[in-house]
C-alpha cells in the first residue's frame, strides 16, 4: 500500500530521502542517544550535569538532526537538561526548536487568564472537562491525574485542523504512576487486518455532542467563533453541536506513512477504553475507573463516509482497536526536568491513572496541521 503526502516545509525538518540524518560530529561530545524502542529516542548529557539553556543552544545549532529524529520516530525525550523556570521552556521551544506556538483552543492568542475563563466556560457548556490551567498565552499546565485513564488521542483530533507537535516539560513528577502513554499510530494501522485497514482508509471520524444546558446569546456568539457548529436546537433549548468530519487516517506529512487519528473522549467509546485497560493491566496498577470527563460529556464518536452516511463500527471492532493501542503503548515515567517533543500525527497519547501529588506537567502546542491536506491515496 502506498501513500502520497503533501509537501512539507523545510522549516519542519523534513527528512532527507536517503535515510536518517547522521549525528553531527560536533554533537557527539555533548549528548548520548538511546533508541531501545522503534518510536522513542532518549537523549541525555554525554557527561556531567547540564541545563535547558545548554540544550536550547544545541537544538538551535543542530535543529535539522533533532527534528529528523522526531519526524522519523515519533518521540524525542530529553532527560538531564532541567529548566530553571517556564521561561527556559519557552526559550527552548521558541529559540532552540524555532517552533511557533499554535493552540486550537486559543487561536487568537488571548492572555492566560482569559484562556482559563474560556476553558471553564466550555466545560460548563459541555457538562465536564479535563481542566487545564493556562500559565500564560501558550503554556498550559495539564489536568490532574486520578484513578482513571484517558482515551487514546491525537491532540485536537476532534477537528481537521490541529497542532503538529506537542512539547512537554516536567517541573514536578507525580506522587505515583500517572505516566503519559504514547503509541505509534502507523504501526497500529499496519497491525490491523486488511479488511479493517480498508474500512479506516475510507472512513471519516465524526464527533458531536448535546450541550449540558439551554443556549443563551453569549453561548451562540462564542460558538460562532468555534469549530463546533450548531446543527440542531432541541425543544428544551439545548443544542446538538458538531465539528467537521475528519479523515480517520492521514498521511504523515514527512514520511507518507498511514497514521490512524483517534480522539477517544466520547461517552460511547469510554466503555471500550475502560474495558480494554482493565483487560490489559488487571490489578497491576490498582483500580482503573471510567474516565469521568468522557462520562460527564454527552459526546459521541462514530464513523461516516465522505457523504456523511453512517459507517458501521461494531463494539468488537472498537474494543479490539483500543486494546491494541493500549497493549502496544510505552508509558513515559516522568522525571523532574524531562522535556519531550511528540509528533502529534504519528503518535497517540493519553494520561494514565495514578496519584497526582505535586505533579506539574506543562505543555506548549506548536505549529498547525490540517489533516484534510494530507489524505491517504492508494
N, C-alpha and C positions, 0 to 999 in steps of 0.2 A: 504494500500500500504506500503510495507516495503522497506528499503534501506540498502545497505551494503557500508561501507566506509573503506578505507584503514586505517591501524593502525596509530595513531597519536603519535608523540614523547612526552614523559613525560615533556620535556622542554617547550612544548606549553601549559602546564597547563591543561591536559586532565581531564575532569570532572570525578568524581567517579560515578560508575554505580548506587549507591544507591540514588542519588539525589544531589542537590546543596550542596556545602561545607558550613558548618555553619560559621558564622563570628567568628574569634578568639576573645576570651575574651580580650586579650591584645590590640586588635584593637578598641574595642568599646569606649574606653576613648579618642580616637583621632579623630574619624570620625563619621559623621551622614550619613545615607543612605536613599534615596528616590527612590521609584520604582512605579511611578504612571502609567507608560506605560509598556507593556509586554517586550519591547526590549530595554528600556533605564534605566540605573542606574545612578543616580546623587549622587556624593559624595562630602560633604562639611566638613570643620573642625568642630569638636564637640563643640569647644568654642574658641572664640578669633581669632586673626589673625594667619595665618600660612604662609608657604613658599614652593616653589618647592623642595628645598633641604630636608625639612622635609617629603614631600610626597615621594621623592626618597627613603628615609630610610624606610618608612612604606611599600612601594611597595616591596622593596627588602626583607624585613622580612616576608611579608605575600603574596608573589607573587602568590602562588597557589590559594588563595582565590580571588584575583583580576582577574586573568586570567580565573578562573572558571566563574566569572560574565560575562566577555567578550564573552567567548565561548558559554555560555548558552543563553545569552540575546541579544548581538549584539553591544551595545554601552555603554561604561562607560565614563561619563562626570565628570571630577574633577574640582570643582569650589571653589576658595578661597585659592589656593596654587600658588600665582603668581611667575613667574620666574624673575630673575634679568636680564638675557640675554639669547641668544640662547644656550650658553654653559650649562646653567642649564637644558634646554630642552634636550640637548644631554645626559647629565648625567642621567636624568630620564629614557630615552629610553635605554641607553646602560648599566647602572649600576642598576637602580631600576627595570626596566622591564626585563633586561637581554635579550633584543631582538636585533637581528643583522640587521642593515640596508640592504635593498635589493631593488634596483630601476631598473625596466626593461629597463629604458631609459639610465641608466648609469651602466651597468653591470661590466664594467672594473674599476669602482671606480675612474673616472677621476676628476681632480680638478674642482671646481665650475665654473671657467671662461671658461673651455673647455666645460662643460655641457651647459652653456649658449650659446656658439657658435654653438654647435650641435643642440640645440633646434631651434635656429633661422634659421639654415640651413635647418632643417626638415620642418619648416613652409614655407620656400621659395619653397621647392620641392613640398609640398602638396598644396600650394596655400593659406593657412590660418593656424591658430592655436591659442591655448589658452596659451599665453606667460606666462611662469613661470620662475622666476629668482632663480638660484641656489645661495644660500648664502655660501655654502661650498660643499663638496663632497656629503653629504647626505641630508642636509636641503634645502627645496625648498619653496620660498615664492609664494603662489598660485596667479593665474592670477586675474586681476581686475574685479570687478563687473560692470554690466551695466544694460540696460533696457530689457535684455533677460534672460532666464534661460537655463541652460544646460540640456541635455537629461539624464535620469536616467542611471546609470552605476555602475559597479564594476571597481575599478582602474585596468587598464591594461587588461580589459576584451576582447580586440581585439586579444589576443594571449592566448593559453592554459596555459603558464607559466606566473604567475603574482604575485603580492605581497599578503601576507597572512593577514597582519594587516596594518591599517593606524593609525599613531599618529599625532595629530594636536595640535597646541598651538596658542592661540590668543594673540598677543602682542598689537594690537590695533583693536578695532571693527570698523565696517563701520559707515558711517555717517547716513545711513538709510537702514533698511532691509538688503538685501544681506546675508540672512541666508544660512546655509547648510541644505538641506533636506536629511533626512535619512528614509529608508523604509525597512521593514522586507521582504526579498525575499522568505523565506519559507512560511510565512503567505500569500503572494501574490499567490504563487503556489496553496495553499490549497483553495483559493477563486475562482480559475478557474473552469469552467465546466469540467467534466470528459473528454469530447472529446478533449478539448484544453490541458489538462494535458497530455494525451496520445501523442498528437502531439509534445509537447515540450520535452517529455521524449525521443522521438526517433530522434529529430531534432538536427542539428548542426548549430551554428552561423557561417556565412561565411561573411568575410569582405574583400573588395577590393576597390582600387581607381585608378584613372588615374592621373599621375603626371601633375603638372602645367606647366612644360616646358620640353624641349628635354633633355634627359640624356647625361651627359658627363662622362669622365673616372673617375673623382673623385666621381660622383654620384654612379657609378657602384661599385667602390671599397668600399664605405661606406655601400651600400645596401648589399654587400656580407657578412657583419658582422651583419646584421639586421634580425629580424624575418620576415620582409617584403621581399618577393621574386618576381623577375620579371617573369611573365608568358606570357607576350606578349609585343612586341615593335610595336607601331603604325607607319604608314607611315610617320608621321610628326616628328618622333623621340621621342615623349613622350612614356610612358610605362604604362602598367597595372600591378599593384603590388597587392599581396595578402598575407595574413597570413594563417597559417594552420587552417582549420575549427576547431572549438572547441565546445564541448557539450553545448547545450542551457540550460541545467541544470547540477548540480553536487551534490554529496552527501557531506554534511558538514562533515569535517574530524573528528570532535569530537563527534557529536551527530547523524550523519547519516541522518539528515533532508534533504529533497529535496529542493534545492535553485535554483531559476532562476538566470541567469547570463547575464544581459543586458549590452550593451555598445553603447548607443544611441548618437554617434557623427556623424552619417551619414546624408547626404543630404536628402535621401529619407525618413528617419524616422523623420526628423526635422519638417516636415509639421504636422505630427500627434502629436508630443510633444507640438508644439506651439498651436494647436487647443485644445488639452486636457487641457493645463494650462489655457488658456483663458476661457474655458467652466467651469472650477472649480473655478477659482479665480475671474472671471468677472473683475470689475473695482476696486476691493478692494485693489489692490497693485499698481494701476496706470497702464499705458500701458505696456503690455508684448510683446516685439518684437520677431521675429525669431532669433535663435542663429546665429550670423554672422560667427562663426567659422565652424559650420556644413554646412552652405550655401556656404562658401568660399572654402571648401574642397570637391573635387569630390569623395566622399566616399560613398560606398553602403553597406548596411547591409541586407542580406537576409538569408533564411534558406535552408539547404540541408540535405540529408540523409548521412549515412555512406559511400556511394559510390560516393558522390558528386552530386547526382541528385537533381534537384530543389524540394523543398517542398513548397507548396502554403502557402502564408502568406498574407491574404487579408487586404485591407485598414481598414475594420471594425474591424478585429482582432487586428491590430496594434493600432488603436485608443482606443479600449477597454483596451488593455494592458497598455498603458501609462496613461489613465485616472485612472485606478485602482491604479497604483503606486503613482501617484501624489495625488490622493484623500486620501490615507492612510499614507502619509508621515508626519513625525514630523519635524518641522522647528527649528533647533538649532539656537537660538538668542545668538550670541557670546558676551561674556563679557570679558573685559581685564583680562588676566591671566588664562582664561579657558584652560584646557587640556583635550583631549579626545583620547581614543583608540577605533577603529572601526574594527569590524570583516568584512573583505573585501570579505568574501564568503556569509555570511548570510545577509549582509546589502548592499543595493544600496544607492547611494548618488548623489547629484548634487547641484550646486550653484544656488541660487535664484536671482531674479532681485533686484536691489537696487542702492544706491549711494555709491561709493567707499570710498570717504573721505580719511582718513589715514589708512584704513584697512590694517592690516598686519597679515595674517593667514599663519603660517608656517607648513609644512608637512614633516614628515620623514616616508617613507615606510619601513616596516620591514618584514623579513622572506620571503622565496619564497614558492610558492604554484603551483602545477601542476594539473590543473583541469582534465587532461586526466587520472590521477592516482586515481581519486575519482568519477568514473561513478556511476550513479544510477542503481541499479539492482532490478528487480521486485521480 
